[in-house]
């Protein structure tokens, strides 16, 4: 098992070395230390998951907004295409009438 500590945590371990050694010398202290480590791990894991969830929510909102804009743009282009087609039809008819 490997434990990675931040520089701040390492300093805290050094400051509390005697307390930590005393805890490791008795079973209850060891259990308490393990529970604290487990809780800290679970808190960090929860925080990472919350952050990931928030990122996913933001990306989902951006994606749905993009889809709405794409649909609106498509509708506008279809209207423009129809108008252009009508104009072309009228111009062809005018040219055909002149010939």
C-alpha positions as CSV (number, residue, x, y, z in Angstrom):
1,X,0.0,0.0,0.0
2,X,1.3,3.4,-0.9
3,X,0.3,6.7,0.7
4,X,0.9,9.9,-1.1
5,X,1.1,13.1,1.0
6,X,1.0,16.7,0.0
7,X,3.8,18.9,1.4
8,X,1.4,20.3,3.9
9,X,0.3,16.9,5.1
10,X,4.0,15.8,5.4
11,X,4.7,18.8,7.6
12,X,1.7,17.9,9.8
13,X,3.0,14.3,10.1
14,X,6.4,15.5,11.1
15,X,4.9,17.9,13.7
16,X,2.7,15.2,15.1
17,X,5.2,12.3,14.9
18,X,5.0,11.4,18.5
19,X,1.2,11.4,18.5
20,X,1.2,9.2,15.4
21,X,3.7,6.8,16.9
22,X,1.7,6.6,20.1
23,X,-1.4,5.8,18.0
24,X,0.3,3.1,16.1
25,X,1.5,1.5,19.3
26,X,-2.0,0.8,20.5
27,X,-4.7,-1.0,18.6
28,X,-7.4,1.5,19.2
29,X,-5.2,4.3,18.0
30,X,-4.4,2.4,14.9
31,X,-8.1,1.8,14.3
32,X,-8.8,5.5,14.8
33,X,-6.0,6.4,12.4
34,X,-7.3,4.0,9.8
35,X,-10.8,5.3,10.1
36,X,-9.5,8.9,9.7
37,X,-7.5,7.9,6.7
38,X,-10.5,6.1,5.2
39,X,-12.7,9.1,5.8
40,X,-10.2,11.5,4.3
41,X,-9.9,9.3,1.2
42,X,-13.7,9.1,0.9
43,X,-14.0,12.9,1.2
44,X,-11.4,13.4,-1.5
45,X,-13.1,10.9,-3.7
46,X,-16.5,12.5,-3.1
47,X,-15.0,16.0,-3.9
48,X,-13.4,14.6,-7.2
49,X,-16.8,13.1,-8.1
50,X,-18.6,16.3,-7.4
51,X,-16.2,18.3,-9.5
52,X,-16.5,15.8,-12.4
53,X,-20.3,15.8,-12.1
54,X,-20.3,19.6,-12.3
55,X,-18.1,19.5,-15.3
56,X,-20.4,17.0,-17.0
57,X,-23.4,19.2,-16.2
58,X,-21.8,22.2,-17.7
59,X,-20.7,20.3,-20.9
60,X,-24.3,18.9,-21.2
61,X,-25.8,22.4,-21.0
62,X,-23.3,23.6,-23.6
63,X,-24.2,20.6,-25.9
64,X,-27.9,21.2,-25.5
65,X,-27.5,24.9,-26.2
66,X,-25.4,24.0,-29.3
67,X,-28.2,21.6,-30.5
68,X,-30.9,24.3,-30.1
69,X,-28.8,26.8,-32.1
70,X,-28.1,24.2,-34.8
71,X,-31.8,23.4,-35.1
72,X,-32.7,27.1,-35.3
73,X,-29.9,27.7,-37.9
74,X,-31.2,24.8,-39.9
75,X,-34.7,26.2,-39.9
76,X,-33.5,29.6,-41.0
77,X,-31.4,28.1,-43.8
78,X,-34.4,26.1,-45.0
79,X,-36.5,29.2,-45.1
80,X,-33.7,31.1,-47.0
81,X,-33.3,28.1,-49.4
82,X,-37.0,28.1,-50.1
83,X,-37.1,31.9,-50.7
84,X,-34.0,31.6,-53.0
85,X,-35.6,28.7,-54.9
86,X,-38.8,30.8,-55.4
87,X,-36.8,33.7,-56.6
88,X,-34.9,31.5,-59.0
89,X,-38.2,30.0,-60.3
90,X,-39.6,33.5,-60.9
91,X,-36.4,34.6,-62.7
92,X,-36.4,31.5,-64.9
93,X,-40.0,32.2,-65.8
94,X,-39.3,35.8,-66.6
95,X,-36.3,34.8,-68.8
96,X,-38.5,32.2,-70.5
97,X,-41.2,34.7,-71.2
98,X,-38.7,37.1,-72.8
99,X,-37.4,34.5,-75.2
